[in-house]
Amino acid sequence: MSIKTNFETLTFEVENNIGVITVNRPESLNALSEQVHTELNVLLKDIMKNNADYSVAKGLILTGAGDKAFIAGADIKGMTTMSAADAEKFARLGQENTLLFESLNVPVIACVNGYALGGGCEMAMACDFIFASKTAVFGQPEVKLGLLPGFGGSQRLSKLVGRNRAKEIIYSGRNVKIDEAKEIGLVVTVFENKEELLTGAKTYLTRMMANSPLAIYESKRVMNEGNDLTVKDGLDVEARAFGNIFNSQDMKEGTKAFVEKRAPNFLGK
């Protein structure tokens, strides 16, 4: 594997075609410093560059080290000396990372155990969906510090839970505990503890690998692209993608296997 893995604030491991990205700053509750974002940016771009043929991974997990936090937020201490220009640059770097998560050609599951506040909630929302343990706590508490969400929270939260509910959560800065997070659709599945959470995410991704990785990626791309379009324009994006995939080996293999009543052998192309 030709991907950089010797980071100071991250770990990246691949097993059975599943890559696990871990923010590794448990002493700081995995807070998002500028170094974390810089290293994450390098890693995500490296994965995109090397995983076009799915040889690195067919699914990814984002999680945090330790038992207390997924990512407790941005590194506030490091932000106290930022100028306005520095702050905008920091926000744009964080936003670029969220867009990279959305652009990866494989599903990404945020495995949230403990706190996912501020930037942590924003990183989780950039993944395809969120699995969580019963200890998970979400929120966008920036207003309590005289700030506002800077890594996409003001945009993605409303798309996930509705505009008015998102406004209430952001304006109040309150915590959203696991029962509410599941009820409002922020979290897809809840597990008893972190161990079961990671096992459950890996089991889901393993089952998913029986499907065409190309078709999964195209579905992801079409949904992300259509998110900001009218239904009519989104349908146009979908129809073009549906037509294009008929040129793929996966489509030919999948339909042939169905007719022949056997399991398909998808290659992702």
Protein Blocks (a to p, Z undefined) as FASTA:
>chain_A
ZZdfbdfkbccddeehiacdddddfknoopacfklmmmmmmmmmmmmmmmmnopmbgcdc
dddedjkbcbfcdcfklmmmpcfklmmmmmmmmmmmmmmmmmpcbdcddddehjaehjlm
mmmmmpmbdcddfkbccddfklmnopacfehpmmmmmmmnojklmmmmmmnopacdfklm
mmnomambdcfblmlmmmmmmmmmmmmmmpcfklmmmmmmmmmmmmmpcfklmmmmmmmm
mmmmmmpmklmmmmmmmmnopacddehZZ
